[in-house]
Structures are given as structure tokens and as C-alpha cells.
Amino acid sequence: MPENNAEADMKLTYDIFRKFAEDGPVWIETVQGIEKCKSRLLDLVQRNPGEYFAFDPVHSRVVANSSNTQPL
């Protein structure tokens, strides 16, 4: 029985990084599911302002960032 997109997304993990111009990105944490990922980006910006982004290691692409938490 095939999984629906929401179930499949919950199994995907995303790496969250903070951008630093001089040192490059710094890994913060790994989260599961795109909704948790977007929520965590917003939380990080509120607690410690800066630029953050989420990376999907399976598809090798940035899926969200702190200035736009919608998937690309």
C-alpha cells in the first residue's frame, strides 16, 4: 500500500544550518518533517536572530530558509 505525501514527509529529515558570512554555514540540528522544520526555523530566528536554512540531504537542496519558510 503506497504512502501518502504527508506520511512520506514525516520520514524525511532536514538539516538546519545557520549562515555566517565569514565562516560559512554551521550545522544546528536535524529535524523530521517539513512542518517541524519550518516551525523550528521560526523559533530559532525569534530566539537568536540571524539567517538560517534547511537542507534536504536526500535530494541535495535547500528546502526552506528563515526569510521564506515555504518549501522551494
Secondary structure, 3 states (H helix, E strand, C coil): CCCCHHHHHHHCEEEEEECCCCCCCEEEEEEECHHHHHHHHHHHHHHCCCCEEEEECCCCEEEEECCECCCC
